[in-house]
Amino acid sequence: MNISRIPELPDTSFESMKLWFSCMSDRGLLFHPDDAPESIFVIATGEPTFSANECDEVNAVLNEMFELHGDNVYKAAYPVFMKYMGIQLDA
């Protein structure tokens, strides 16, 4: 039995999107929402980052996010990416 590393989207709020991206970052799975998960590989090994099932899960979550929030998906992801890069945002 494979346990998915992809967090569920708790609800359809903007805050839940931020939480989802934060969980992905904490799990070492953060990527830009425009990138297809099938196209993401671990640089050190050349192996796919996500299994086929995980790709399906990620795509389903992102599709729901974009359907409900459009370009605000990027606004939810932005602070998570900045934190990951060590860039502190103004309050």
N, C-alpha and C positions, 0 to 999 in steps of 0.2 A: 504494500500500500504506500503510495507516494503522498506525502503531505505537502501541500502547496506553500510556497514562500510568499505568495501574492496576498496582501491583505484585502479584506472585503471593504467596500465603500459603505461606511456605517449608515449614511443617509444621503440625501441629495443636496445638502447645504454646501455653501462655499467653504465653511470651516472644515467639513468632512473631506473636501478635496485636499486642503492643506495638510490635514492629518494623514491622508493616504500617501501623498508625496513624502511626507516626513517618515512614515513607516517604511516606505521603499528605500529611502536614504539610509535609515538605521540598519536595514538588512543588506546594504551594499548593492542595491538594485536600481538606484536612481538613474533615470535617463530622460532625455528631452521628449515631451509628449508628441512631437511630430515624427519621431523615429519609430519605425515599426519594430516591435520587440524581436521579430524573427531576424532582424538585421544586426542585432547587437551581440558581440562576441567578447569573451574574456581575452584581453590582449596577451597575457602571459601564456595561455594554452591554445588559443585559437578555437576553443570550444564555444558553442552557443551559450549565452548567459541564461536563457530561459528554455525550459522544455516546451514541447508542442502544446501541452495542456496549459502551462503557464502563459504562453503566448495568447492562447484563446481567452484566458482570464483577464490578462492585461488589456487586450483589445476590447473586451466587453466593458470593462470599467472605463477606459478612455472614451469609447463611443458614447456611453451614458453621460459622462462628464461633458463632452462637447455638445451633445444634443441638448442638455439642460442649461449649460453655462456659456457655450461658445468660447470666445477668446478669453473669457475670465479664467479658463483653465490655466493659461499662462501666468496670470496674476496670482493664482494659488500656488503654482510651482515655483515662481520666482524667488520668494524668500527662502525656500528650502534649498534651492541651488546656490544662492548667495552664502548661506550658512555653511553648506558643504565645501564651498570654495574658500571659506574663512573670511568672507567679506561681511562686515557688520553693517547693517542697514540703519539709517537714521530712524528714530522712534517716531 
